[in-house]
Amino acid sequence: MDITVVAHPNARKPRIEQDLLGTLHVYVNAPPLEDKANWAVIDALAEYFKTKKSAVVLLSGRKSKNKKFKIYL
């Protein structure tokens, strides 16, 4: 399954919300340095979809807030 995610690093309260268009907004505590926020988003998505971290693959948007992921369920 391919999903579009908007990452929000340095959030006070980590959470995942879905907007009206179906885009997931992932709020993480990690800073956007050295891929720490990307790994935190992968961890959050793996927990949200109840799958392993290795089943969540970042397709595009490594240095952007808008990211595309492929999730193998």
N, CA, C and O atoms as a Tripos MOL2 file, in Angstrom:
@<TRIPOS>MOLECULE
protein
  292   291    73     0     0
PROTEIN
NO_CHARGES

@<TRIPOS>ATOM
      1 N           0.8440   -1.1590    0.0000 N.3       1 MET1
      2 CA          0.0000    0.0000    0.0000 C.3       1 MET1
      3 C           0.8960    1.2310    0.0000 C.2       1 MET1
      4 O           1.8230    1.3110    0.8060 O.2       1 MET1
      5 N           0.6470    2.1790   -0.8720 N.am      2 ASP2
      6 CA          1.3770    3.4420   -0.9160 C.3       2 ASP2
      7 C           0.5680    4.5060   -0.1860 C.2       2 ASP2
      8 O          -0.6400    4.6320   -0.3880 O.2       2 ASP2
      9 N           1.2470    5.2680    0.6630 N.am      3 ILE3
     10 CA          0.5590    6.3370    1.3930 C.3       3 ILE3
     11 C           1.3800    7.6190    1.3060 C.2       3 ILE3
     12 O           2.5980    7.5900    1.1290 O.2       3 ILE3
     13 N           0.6850    8.7380    1.4350 N.am      4 THR4
     14 CA          1.3170   10.0440    1.4890 C.3       4 THR4
     15 C           1.2750   10.5300    2.9220 C.2       4 THR4
     16 O           0.2450   10.4460    3.5900 O.2       4 THR4
     17 N           2.4030   11.0390    3.3890 N.am      5 VAL5
     18 CA          2.5370   11.4610    4.7780 C.3       5 VAL5
     19 C           3.1100   12.8660    4.8110 C.2       5 VAL5
     20 O           3.9760   13.2120    4.0080 O.2       5 VAL5
     21 N           2.6240   13.6730    5.7400 N.am      6 VAL6
     22 CA          3.2220   14.9680    6.0320 C.3       6 VAL6
     23 C           3.8640   14.8380    7.4050 C.2       6 VAL6
     24 O           3.1740   14.6050    8.3980 O.2       6 VAL6
     25 N           5.1740   14.9870    7.4630 N.am      7 ALA7
     26 CA          5.9110   14.8350    8.7160 C.3       7 ALA7
     27 C           5.9980   16.1710    9.4330 C.2       7 ALA7
     28 O           6.2170   17.2120    8.8130 O.2       7 ALA7
     29 N           5.8250   16.1270   10.7460 N.am      8 HIS8
     30 CA          5.9410   17.3080   11.5920 C.3       8 HIS8
     31 C           6.9580   16.9990   12.6870 C.2       8 HIS8
     32 O           6.5800   16.4990   13.7460 O.2       8 HIS8
     33 N           8.2470   17.2870   12.4550 N.am      9 PRO9
     34 CA          9.2590   17.0150   13.4720 C.3       9 PRO9
     35 C           9.1870   18.0210   14.6180 C.2       9 PRO9
     36 O           8.5500   19.0680   14.5030 O.2       9 PRO9
     37 N           9.8460   17.6870   15.7190 N.am     10 ASN10
     38 CA          9.9010   18.5400   16.9180 C.3      10 ASN10
     39 C           8.5300   18.8340   17.4920 C.2      10 ASN10
     40 O           8.3120   19.9170   18.0350 O.2      10 ASN10
     41 N           7.6110   17.9080   17.3860 N.am     11 ALA11
     42 CA          6.2690   18.1090   17.9310 C.3      11 ALA11
     43 C           6.2860   17.8750   19.4370 C.2      11 ALA11
     44 O           7.0660   17.0660   19.9390 O.2      11 ALA11
     45 N           5.4430   18.5700   20.1330 N.am     12 ARG12
     46 CA          5.3650   18.3870   21.5860 C.3      12 ARG12
     47 C           4.7020   17.0680   21.9420 C.2      12 ARG12
     48 O           5.1300   16.3710   22.8620 O.2      12 ARG12
     49 N           3.6530   16.7340   21.2020 N.am     13 LYS13
     50 CA          2.8880   15.5150   21.4820 C.3      13 LYS13
     51 C           2.9190   14.6250   20.2420 C.2      13 LYS13
     52 O           2.3000   14.9670   19.2350 O.2      13 LYS13
     53 N           3.6240   13.4880   20.2870 N.am     14 PRO14
     54 CA          3.6450   12.6070   19.1120 C.3      14 PRO14
     55 C           2.2780   11.9670   18.8700 C.2      14 PRO14
     56 O           1.6410   11.4530   19.7900 O.2      14 PRO14
     57 N           1.8480   12.0120   17.6110 N.am     15 ARG15
     58 CA          0.5330   11.4630   17.2580 C.3      15 ARG15
     59 C           0.4390   11.3360   15.7470 C.2      15 ARG15
     60 O           1.2800   11.8530   15.0120 O.2      15 ARG15
     61 N          -0.6040   10.6360   15.2920 N.am     16 ILE16
     62 CA         -0.8980   10.5160   13.8660 C.3      16 ILE16
     63 C          -2.3430   10.9340   13.6610 C.2      16 ILE16
     64 O          -3.2500   10.4250   14.3190 O.2      16 ILE16
     65 N          -2.5460   11.8690   12.7370 N.am     17 GLU17
     66 CA         -3.8850   12.3570   12.4140 C.3      17 GLU17
     67 C          -4.0980   12.2380   10.9130 C.2      17 GLU17
     68 O          -3.1490   12.2850   10.1300 O.2      17 GLU17
     69 N          -5.3580   12.0830   10.5250 N.am     18 GLN18
     70 CA         -5.7020   12.0090    9.1000 C.3      18 GLN18
     71 C          -6.5770   13.2010    8.7550 C.2      18 GLN18
     72 O          -7.5430   13.4930    9.4590 O.2      18 GLN18
     73 N          -6.2340   13.9010    7.6550 N.am     19 ASP19
     74 CA         -7.0500   15.0450    7.2520 C.3      19 ASP19
     75 C          -8.1890   14.5790    6.3430 C.2      19 ASP19
     76 O          -8.3480   13.3820    6.1000 O.2      19 ASP19
     77 N          -8.9600   15.5110    5.8530 N.am     20 LEU20
     78 CA        -10.1390   15.1850    5.0580 C.3      20 LEU20
     79 C          -9.8050   14.5620    3.7050 C.2      20 LEU20
     80 O         -10.6340   13.8670    3.1160 O.2      20 LEU20
     81 N          -8.5990   14.8100    3.2150 N.am     21 LEU21
     82 CA         -8.1830   14.2490    1.9240 C.3      21 LEU21
     83 C          -7.5510   12.8690    2.0620 C.2      21 LEU21
     84 O          -7.2040   12.2460    1.0590 O.2      21 LEU21
     85 N          -7.3990   12.3890    3.2820 N.am     22 GLY22
     86 CA         -6.8310   11.0680    3.5070 C.3      22 GLY22
     87 C          -5.3390   11.0670    3.7370 C.2      22 GLY22
     88 O          -4.7410    9.9980    3.8620 O.2      22 GLY22
     89 N          -4.7200   12.2280    3.7970 N.am     23 THR23
     90 CA         -3.2840   12.3190    4.0440 C.3      23 THR23
     91 C          -3.0230   12.1670    5.5360 C.2      23 THR23
     92 O          -3.7100   12.7740    6.3580 O.2      23 THR23
     93 N          -2.0390   11.3640    5.8780 N.am     24 LEU24
     94 CA         -1.6680   11.1970    7.2720 C.3      24 LEU24
     95 C          -0.6730   12.2750    7.6770 C.2      24 LEU24
     96 O           0.2910   12.5430    6.9600 O.2      24 LEU24
     97 N          -0.9110   12.8880    8.8240 N.am     25 HIS25
     98 CA          0.0140   13.8520    9.4130 C.3      25 HIS25
     99 C           0.6400   13.1630   10.6130 C.2      25 HIS25
    100 O          -0.0510   12.8070   11.5670 O.2      25 HIS25
    101 N           1.9600   12.9760   10.5590 N.am     26 VAL26
    102 CA          2.6720   12.2670   11.6120 C.3      26 VAL26
    103 C           3.5080   13.2820   12.3880 C.2      26 VAL26
    104 O           4.4180   13.9040   11.8390 O.2      26 VAL26
    105 N           3.1890   13.4350   13.6580 N.am     27 TYR27
    106 CA          3.8970   14.3530   14.5470 C.3      27 TYR27
    107 C           4.8670   13.5210   15.3830 C.2      27 TYR27
    108 O           4.4550   12.5790   16.0600 O.2      27 TYR27
    109 N           6.1620   13.8680   15.3380 N.am     28 VAL28
    110 CA          7.1820   13.1320   16.0870 C.3      28 VAL28
    111 C           8.0390   14.1040   16.8950 C.2      28 VAL28
    112 O           8.1580   15.2790   16.5500 O.2      28 VAL28
    113 N           8.6330   13.5970   17.9770 N.am     29 ASN29
    114 CA          9.4850   14.4140   18.8400 C.3      29 ASN29
    115 C          10.8670   14.6510   18.2560 C.2      29 ASN29
    116 O          11.5390   15.6140   18.6270 O.2      29 ASN29
    117 N          11.2930   13.8030   17.3660 N.am     30 ALA30
    118 CA         12.6670   13.8260   16.8470 C.3      30 ALA30
    119 C          12.9300   15.0680   15.9980 C.2      30 ALA30
    120 O          12.0340   15.5620   15.3120 O.2      30 ALA30
    121 N          14.1670   15.5680   16.0490 N.am     31 PRO31
    122 CA         14.5300   16.7070   15.2020 C.3      31 PRO31
    123 C          14.7800   16.2590   13.7670 C.2      31 PRO31
    124 O          15.0590   15.0840   13.5280 O.2      31 PRO31
    125 N          14.6860   17.1730   12.8170 N.am     32 PRO32
    126 CA         14.8860   16.8000   11.4090 C.3      32 PRO32
    127 C          16.3660   16.7620   11.0070 C.2      32 PRO32
    128 O          16.7220   17.1800    9.9050 O.2      32 PRO32
    129 N          17.2040   16.2720   11.8800 N.am     33 LEU33
    130 CA         18.6350   16.1950   11.6080 C.3      33 LEU33
    131 C          19.0680   14.7440   11.5060 C.2      33 LEU33
    132 O          18.6130   13.8910   12.2680 O.2      33 LEU33
    133 N          19.9560   14.4710   10.5510 N.am     34 GLU34
    134 CA         20.5640   13.1480   10.3820 C.3      34 GLU34
    135 C          19.5170   12.0340   10.2880 C.2      34 GLU34
    136 O          19.7280   10.9470   10.8270 O.2      34 GLU34
    137 N          18.4230   12.2820    9.6300 N.am     35 ASP35
    138 CA         17.3500   11.2970    9.4000 C.3      35 ASP35
    139 C          16.6650   10.8070   10.6720 C.2      35 ASP35
    140 O          15.9710    9.7910   10.6390 O.2      35 ASP35
    141 N          16.8440   11.4980   11.7780 N.am     36 LYS36
    142 CA         16.1970   11.0710   13.0250 C.3      36 LYS36
    143 C          14.6790   11.1590   12.9170 C.2      36 LYS36
    144 O          13.9680   10.2760   13.3970 O.2      36 LYS36
    145 N          14.1820   12.2210   12.2870 N.am     37 ALA37
    146 CA         12.7320   12.3680   12.1250 C.3      37 ALA37
    147 C          12.1810   11.3080   11.1820 C.2      37 ALA37
    148 O          11.0890   10.7890   11.4110 O.2      37 ALA37
    149 N          12.9150   10.9790   10.1280 N.am     38 ASN38
    150 CA         12.4600    9.9310    9.2040 C.3      38 ASN38
    151 C          12.3230    8.6010    9.9270 C.2      38 ASN38
    152 O          11.3300    7.8970    9.7420 O.2      38 ASN38
    153 N          13.3100    8.2480   10.7510 N.am     39 TRP39
    154 CA         13.2340    6.9870   11.4940 C.3      39 TRP39
    155 C          12.0940    7.0120   12.5010 C.2      39 TRP39
    156 O          11.4410    5.9920   12.7230 O.2      39 TRP39
    157 N          11.8470    8.1680   13.1140 N.am     40 ALA40
    158 CA         10.7400    8.2700   14.0630 C.3      40 ALA40
    159 C           9.4000    8.1200   13.3390 C.2      40 ALA40
    160 O           8.4730    7.5160   13.8790 O.2      40 ALA40
    161 N           9.2900    8.6590   12.1360 N.am     41 VAL41
    162 CA          8.0650    8.5110   11.3470 C.3      41 VAL41
    163 C           7.8670    7.0450   10.9550 C.2      41 VAL41
    164 O           6.7470    6.5360   10.9980 O.2      41 VAL41
    165 N           8.9400    6.3780   10.5770 N.am     42 ILE42
    166 CA          8.8480    4.9530   10.2330 C.3      42 ILE42
    167 C           8.3860    4.1490   11.4530 C.2      42 ILE42
    168 O           7.5360    3.2670   11.3320 O.2      42 ILE42
    169 N           8.9440    4.4540   12.6180 N.am     43 ASP43
    170 CA          8.5150    3.7650   13.8480 C.3      43 ASP43
    171 C           7.0410    4.0030   14.1280 C.2      43 ASP43
    172 O           6.3120    3.0750   14.4780 O.2      43 ASP43
    173 N           6.6030    5.2490   13.9740 N.am     44 ALA44
    174 CA          5.2000    5.5830   14.2470 C.3      44 ALA44
    175 C           4.2570    4.8980   13.2640 C.2      44 ALA44
    176 O           3.1970    4.4070   13.6540 O.2      44 ALA44
    177 N           4.6420    4.8620   11.9870 N.am     45 LEU45
    178 CA          3.7960    4.2040   10.9840 C.3      45 LEU45
    179 C           3.7390    2.6980   11.2080 C.2      45 LEU45
    180 O           2.6850    2.0870   11.0310 O.2      45 LEU45
    181 N           4.8500    2.0990   11.5900 N.am     46 ALA46
    182 CA          4.8610    0.6620   11.8640 C.3      46 ALA46
    183 C           3.9340    0.3330   13.0260 C.2      46 ALA46
    184 O           3.2250   -0.6730   12.9930 O.2      46 ALA46
    185 N           3.9390    1.1700   14.0420 N.am     47 GLU47
    186 CA          3.0450    0.9510   15.1760 C.3      47 GLU47
    187 C           1.5850    1.2000   14.7800 C.2      47 GLU47
    188 O           0.6960    0.4590   15.2020 O.2      47 GLU47
    189 N           1.3370    2.2270   13.9820 N.am     48 TYR48
    190 CA         -0.0200    2.5860   13.5550 C.3      48 TYR48
    191 C          -0.6520    1.4740   12.7160 C.2      48 TYR48
    192 O          -1.8240    1.1440   12.8960 O.2      48 TYR48
    193 N           0.1290    0.8990   11.8000 N.am     49 PHE49
    194 CA         -0.3760   -0.1540   10.9210 C.3      49 PHE49
    195 C          -0.1250   -1.5600   11.4840 C.2      49 PHE49
    196 O          -0.4470   -2.5550   10.8340 O.2      49 PHE49
    197 N           0.4430   -1.6400   12.6760 N.am     50 LYS50
    198 CA          0.7020   -2.9140   13.3620 C.3      50 LYS50
    199 C           1.5120   -3.8690   12.4940 C.2      50 LYS50
    200 O           1.1130   -5.0080   12.2500 O.2      50 LYS50
    201 N           2.6570   -3.3750   12.0350 N.am     51 THR51
    202 CA          3.5640   -4.1650   11.2200 C.3      51 THR51
    203 C           4.9920   -3.9170   11.6830 C.2      51 THR51
    204 O           5.2230   -3.0980   12.5730 O.2      51 THR51
    205 N           5.9470   -4.6150   11.0920 N.am     52 LYS52
    206 CA          7.3490   -4.4400   11.4510 C.3      52 LYS52
    207 C           7.9010   -3.1620   10.8340 C.2      52 LYS52
    208 O           7.3830   -2.6640    9.8340 O.2      52 LYS52
    209 N           8.9590   -2.6400   11.4460 N.am     53 LYS53
    210 CA          9.6030   -1.4420   10.9090 C.3      53 LYS53
    211 C          10.1840   -1.7120    9.5220 C.2      53 LYS53
    212 O          10.2130   -0.8190    8.6750 O.2      53 LYS53
    213 N          10.6410   -2.9270    9.2930 N.am     54 SER54
    214 CA         11.2380   -3.2630    8.0000 C.3      54 SER54
    215 C          10.1930   -3.3180    6.8880 C.2      54 SER54
    216 O          10.5520   -3.3480    5.7110 O.2      54 SER54
    217 N           8.9140   -3.3330    7.2400 N.am     55 ALA55
    218 CA          7.8450   -3.3690    6.2360 C.3      55 ALA55
    219 C           7.4280   -1.9660    5.7990 C.2      55 ALA55
    220 O           6.5640   -1.8160    4.9350 O.2      55 ALA55
    221 N           8.0380   -0.9400    6.3920 N.am     56 VAL56
    222 CA          7.7380    0.4520    6.0340 C.3      56 VAL56
    223 C           8.9520    1.0080    5.2910 C.2      56 VAL56
    224 O          10.0420    1.1080    5.8540 O.2      56 VAL56
    225 N           8.7530    1.3690    4.0220 N.am     57 VAL57
    226 CA          9.8540    1.8210    3.1660 C.3      57 VAL57
    227 C           9.5780    3.2390    2.6820 C.2      57 VAL57
    228 O           8.5070    3.5280    2.1480 O.2      57 VAL57
    229 N          10.5520    4.1150    2.8730 N.am     58 LEU58
    230 CA         10.4520    5.4950    2.3970 C.3      58 LEU58
    231 C          10.7600    5.5200    0.9040 C.2      58 LEU58
    232 O          11.8720    5.1900    0.4910 O.2      58 LEU58
    233 N           9.7770    5.9110    0.0920 N.am     59 LEU59
    234 CA          9.9660    5.9610   -1.3590 C.3      59 LEU59
    235 C          10.5420    7.2980   -1.8110 C.2      59 LEU59
    236 O          11.4650    7.3310   -2.6250 O.2      59 LEU59
    237 N          10.0070    8.3980   -1.2920 N.am     60 SER60
    238 CA         10.4940    9.7160   -1.6900 C.3      60 SER60
    239 C          10.2310   10.7220   -0.5820 C.2      60 SER60
    240 O           9.3790   10.5100    0.2800 O.2      60 SER60
    241 N          10.9750   11.8160   -0.6200 N.am     61 GLY61
    242 CA         10.7790   12.8860    0.3420 C.3      61 GLY61
    243 C          11.6950   12.8110    1.5430 C.2      61 GLY61
    244 O          11.3110   13.2160    2.6400 O.2      61 GLY61
    245 N          12.9040   12.2970    1.3540 N.am     62 ARG62
    246 CA         13.8160   12.1380    2.4810 C.3      62 ARG62
    247 C          14.1130   13.4730    3.1720 C.2      62 ARG62
    248 O          14.2450   13.5110    4.3950 O.2      62 ARG62
    249 N          14.2200   14.5600    2.4140 N.am     63 LYS63
    250 CA         14.5340   15.8660    2.9890 C.3      63 LYS63
    251 C          13.3480   16.8250    2.9130 C.2      63 LYS63
    252 O          13.5250   18.0410    2.9860 O.2      63 LYS63
    253 N          12.1580   16.2890    2.7690 N.am     64 SER64
    254 CA         10.9600   17.1060    2.6300 C.3      64 SER64
    255 C           9.9620   16.7270    3.7070 C.2      64 SER64
    256 O          10.0440   15.6460    4.2890 O.2      64 SER64
    257 N           9.0180   17.6230    3.9700 N.am     65 LYS65
    258 CA          7.9410   17.2920    4.9040 C.3      65 LYS65
    259 C           6.9390   16.3370    4.2710 C.2      65 LYS65
    260 O           6.3240   15.5240    4.9600 O.2      65 LYS65
    261 N           6.7770   16.4400    2.9550 N.am     66 ASN66
    262 CA          5.8620   15.5640    2.2270 C.3      66 ASN66
    263 C           6.6110   14.3090    1.8040 C.2      66 ASN66
    264 O           7.5850   14.3860    1.0550 O.2      66 ASN66
    265 N           6.1650   13.1670    2.2790 N.am     67 LYS67
    266 CA          6.8600   11.9150    2.0490 C.3      67 LYS67
    267 C           5.8960   10.8730    1.4880 C.2      67 LYS67
    268 O           4.6890   10.9280    1.7220 O.2      67 LYS67
    269 N           6.4500    9.9360    0.7520 N.am     68 LYS68
    270 CA          5.6850    8.7910    0.2480 C.3      68 LYS68
    271 C           6.3100    7.5320    0.8200 C.2      68 LYS68
    272 O           7.5260    7.3430    0.7890 O.2      68 LYS68
    273 N           5.4460    6.6800    1.3420 N.am     69 PHE69
    274 CA          5.8830    5.4170    1.9190 C.3      69 PHE69
    275 C           5.1780    4.2590    1.2620 C.2      69 PHE69
    276 O           4.0460    4.3890    0.7970 O.2      69 PHE69
    277 N           5.8450    3.1310    1.2240 N.am     70 LYS70
    278 CA          5.2210    1.8660    0.8200 C.3      70 LYS70
    279 C           5.2030    1.0020    2.0670 C.2      70 LYS70
    280 O           6.2230    0.8210    2.7320 O.2      70 LYS70
    281 N           4.0230    0.4700    2.3710 N.am     71 ILE71
    282 CA          3.8540   -0.3560    3.5590 C.3      71 ILE71
    283 C           3.4300   -1.7400    3.0990 C.2      71 ILE71
    284 O           2.4320   -1.9040    2.3970 O.2      71 ILE71
    285 N           4.2070   -2.7250    3.5070 N.am     72 TYR72
    286 CA          3.9090   -4.1190    3.2010 C.3      72 TYR72
    287 C           3.1620   -4.7200    4.3870 C.2      72 TYR72
    288 O           3.7390   -4.8940    5.4610 O.2      72 TYR72
    289 N           1.8990   -5.0320    4.2020 N.am     73 LEU73
    290 CA          1.0930   -5.5750    5.2930 C.3      73 LEU73
    291 C           1.0850   -7.0790    5.2870 C.2      73 LEU73
    292 O           0.4510   -7.6970    6.1420 O.2      73 LEU73
@<TRIPOS>BOND
     1     1     2 1
     2     2     3 1
     3     3     4 2
     4     3     5 am
     5     5     6 1
     6     6     7 1
     7     7     8 2
     8     7     9 am
     9     9    10 1
    10    10    11 1
    11    11    12 2
    12    11    13 am
    13    13    14 1
    14    14    15 1
    15    15    16 2
    16    15    17 am
    17    17    18 1
    18    18    19 1
    19    19    20 2
    20    19    21 am
    21    21    22 1
    22    22    23 1
    23    23    24 2
    24    23    25 am
    25    25    26 1
    26    26    27 1
    27    27    28 2
    28    27    29 am
    29    29    30 1
    30    30    31 1
    31    31    32 2
    32    31    33 am
    33    33    34 1
    34    34    35 1
    35    35    36 2
    36    35    37 am
    37    37    38 1
    38    38    39 1
    39    39    40 2
    40    39    41 am
    41    41    42 1
    42    42    43 1
    43    43    44 2
    44    43    45 am
    45    45    46 1
    46    46    47 1
    47    47    48 2
    48    47    49 am
    49    49    50 1
    50    50    51 1
    51    51    52 2
    52    51    53 am
    53    53    54 1
    54    54    55 1
    55    55    56 2
    56    55    57 am
    57    57    58 1
    58    58    59 1
    59    59    60 2
    60    59    61 am
    61    61    62 1
    62    62    63 1
    63    63    64 2
    64    63    65 am
    65    65    66 1
    66    66    67 1
    67    67    68 2
    68    67    69 am
    69    69    70 1
    70    70    71 1
    71    71    72 2
    72    71    73 am
    73    73    74 1
    74    74    75 1
    75    75    76 2
    76    75    77 am
    77    77    78 1
    78    78    79 1
    79    79    80 2
    80    79    81 am
    81    81    82 1
    82    82    83 1
    83    83    84 2
    84    83    85 am
    85    85    86 1
    86    86    87 1
    87    87    88 2
    88    87    89 am
    89    89    90 1
    90    90    91 1
    91    91    92 2
    92    91    93 am
    93    93    94 1
    94    94    95 1
    95    95    96 2
    96    95    97 am
    97    97    98 1
    98    98    99 1
    99    99   100 2
   100    99   101 am
   101   101   102 1
   102   102   103 1
   103   103   104 2
   104   103   105 am
   105   105   106 1
   106   106   107 1
   107   107   108 2
   108   107   109 am
   109   109   110 1
   110   110   111 1
   111   111   112 2
   112   111   113 am
   113   113   114 1
   114   114   115 1
   115   115   116 2
   116   115   117 am
   117   117   118 1
   118   118   119 1
   119   119   120 2
   120   119   121 am
   121   121   122 1
   122   122   123 1
   123   123   124 2
   124   123   125 am
   125   125   126 1
   126   126   127 1
   127   127   128 2
   128   127   129 am
   129   129   130 1
   130   130   131 1
   131   131   132 2
   132   131   133 am
   133   133   134 1
   134   134   135 1
   135   135   136 2
   136   135   137 am
   137   137   138 1
   138   138   139 1
   139   139   140 2
   140   139   141 am
   141   141   142 1
   142   142   143 1
   143   143   144 2
   144   143   145 am
   145   145   146 1
   146   146   147 1
   147   147   148 2
   148   147   149 am
   149   149   150 1
   150   150   151 1
   151   151   152 2
   152   151   153 am
   153   153   154 1
   154   154   155 1
   155   155   156 2
   156   155   157 am
   157   157   158 1
   158   158   159 1
   159   159   160 2
   160   159   161 am
   161   161   162 1
   162   162   163 1
   163   163   164 2
   164   163   165 am
   165   165   166 1
   166   166   167 1
   167   167   168 2
   168   167   169 am
   169   169   170 1
   170   170   171 1
   171   171   172 2
   172   171   173 am
   173   173   174 1
   174   174   175 1
   175   175   176 2
   176   175   177 am
   177   177   178 1
   178   178   179 1
   179   179   180 2
   180   179   181 am
   181   181   182 1
   182   182   183 1
   183   183   184 2
   184   183   185 am
   185   185   186 1
   186   186   187 1
   187   187   188 2
   188   187   189 am
   189   189   190 1
   190   190   191 1
   191   191   192 2
   192   191   193 am
   193   193   194 1
   194   194   195 1
   195   195   196 2
   196   195   197 am
   197   197   198 1
   198   198   199 1
   199   199   200 2
   200   199   201 am
   201   201   202 1
   202   202   203 1
   203   203   204 2
   204   203   205 am
   205   205   206 1
   206   206   207 1
   207   207   208 2
   208   207   209 am
   209   209   210 1
   210   210   211 1
   211   211   212 2
   212   211   213 am
   213   213   214 1
   214   214   215 1
   215   215   216 2
   216   215   217 am
   217   217   218 1
   218   218   219 1
   219   219   220 2
   220   219   221 am
   221   221   222 1
   222   222   223 1
   223   223   224 2
   224   223   225 am
   225   225   226 1
   226   226   227 1
   227   227   228 2
   228   227   229 am
   229   229   230 1
   230   230   231 1
   231   231   232 2
   232   231   233 am
   233   233   234 1
   234   234   235 1
   235   235   236 2
   236   235   237 am
   237   237   238 1
   238   238   239 1
   239   239   240 2
   240   239   241 am
   241   241   242 1
   242   242   243 1
   243   243   244 2
   244   243   245 am
   245   245   246 1
   246   246   247 1
   247   247   248 2
   248   247   249 am
   249   249   250 1
   250   250   251 1
   251   251   252 2
   252   251   253 am
   253   253   254 1
   254   254   255 1
   255   255   256 2
   256   255   257 am
   257   257   258 1
   258   258   259 1
   259   259   260 2
   260   259   261 am
   261   261   262 1
   262   262   263 1
   263   263   264 2
   264   263   265 am
   265   265   266 1
   266   266   267 1
   267   267   268 2
   268   267   269 am
   269   269   270 1
   270   270   271 1
   271   271   272 2
   272   271   273 am
   273   273   274 1
   274   274   275 1
   275   275   276 2
   276   275   277 am
   277   277   278 1
   278   278   279 1
   279   279   280 2
   280   279   281 am
   281   281   282 1
   282   282   283 1
   283   283   284 2
   284   283   285 am
   285   285   286 1
   286   286   287 1
   287   287   288 2
   288   287   289 am
   289   289   290 1
   290   290   291 1
   291   291   292 2
@<TRIPOS>SUBSTRUCTURE
     1 MET1         2 RESIDUE 1 A MET
     2 ASP2         6 RESIDUE 1 A ASP
     3 ILE3        10 RESIDUE 1 A ILE
     4 THR4        14 RESIDUE 1 A THR
     5 VAL5        18 RESIDUE 1 A VAL
     6 VAL6        22 RESIDUE 1 A VAL
     7 ALA7        26 RESIDUE 1 A ALA
     8 HIS8        30 RESIDUE 1 A HIS
     9 PRO9        34 RESIDUE 1 A PRO
    10 ASN10       38 RESIDUE 1 A ASN
    11 ALA11       42 RESIDUE 1 A ALA
    12 ARG12       46 RESIDUE 1 A ARG
    13 LYS13       50 RESIDUE 1 A LYS
    14 PRO14       54 RESIDUE 1 A PRO
    15 ARG15       58 RESIDUE 1 A ARG
    16 ILE16       62 RESIDUE 1 A ILE
    17 GLU17       66 RESIDUE 1 A GLU
    18 GLN18       70 RESIDUE 1 A GLN
    19 ASP19       74 RESIDUE 1 A ASP
    20 LEU20       78 RESIDUE 1 A LEU
    21 LEU21       82 RESIDUE 1 A LEU
    22 GLY22       86 RESIDUE 1 A GLY
    23 THR23       90 RESIDUE 1 A THR
    24 LEU24       94 RESIDUE 1 A LEU
    25 HIS25       98 RESIDUE 1 A HIS
    26 VAL26      102 RESIDUE 1 A VAL
    27 TYR27      106 RESIDUE 1 A TYR
    28 VAL28      110 RESIDUE 1 A VAL
    29 ASN29      114 RESIDUE 1 A ASN
    30 ALA30      118 RESIDUE 1 A ALA
    31 PRO31      122 RESIDUE 1 A PRO
    32 PRO32      126 RESIDUE 1 A PRO
    33 LEU33      130 RESIDUE 1 A LEU
    34 GLU34      134 RESIDUE 1 A GLU
    35 ASP35      138 RESIDUE 1 A ASP
    36 LYS36      142 RESIDUE 1 A LYS
    37 ALA37      146 RESIDUE 1 A ALA
    38 ASN38      150 RESIDUE 1 A ASN
    39 TRP39      154 RESIDUE 1 A TRP
    40 ALA40      158 RESIDUE 1 A ALA
    41 VAL41      162 RESIDUE 1 A VAL
    42 ILE42      166 RESIDUE 1 A ILE
    43 ASP43      170 RESIDUE 1 A ASP
    44 ALA44      174 RESIDUE 1 A ALA
    45 LEU45      178 RESIDUE 1 A LEU
    46 ALA46      182 RESIDUE 1 A ALA
    47 GLU47      186 RESIDUE 1 A GLU
    48 TYR48      190 RESIDUE 1 A TYR
    49 PHE49      194 RESIDUE 1 A PHE
    50 LYS50      198 RESIDUE 1 A LYS
    51 THR51      202 RESIDUE 1 A THR
    52 LYS52      206 RESIDUE 1 A LYS
    53 LYS53      210 RESIDUE 1 A LYS
    54 SER54      214 RESIDUE 1 A SER
    55 ALA55      218 RESIDUE 1 A ALA
    56 VAL56      222 RESIDUE 1 A VAL
    57 VAL57      226 RESIDUE 1 A VAL
    58 LEU58      230 RESIDUE 1 A LEU
    59 LEU59      234 RESIDUE 1 A LEU
    60 SER60      238 RESIDUE 1 A SER
    61 GLY61      242 RESIDUE 1 A GLY
    62 ARG62      246 RESIDUE 1 A ARG
    63 LYS63      250 RESIDUE 1 A LYS
    64 SER64      254 RESIDUE 1 A SER
    65 LYS65      258 RESIDUE 1 A LYS
    66 ASN66      262 RESIDUE 1 A ASN
    67 LYS67      266 RESIDUE 1 A LYS
    68 LYS68      270 RESIDUE 1 A LYS
    69 PHE69      274 RESIDUE 1 A PHE
    70 LYS70      278 RESIDUE 1 A LYS
    71 ILE71      282 RESIDUE 1 A ILE
    72 TYR72      286 RESIDUE 1 A TYR
    73 LEU73      290 RESIDUE 1 A LEU
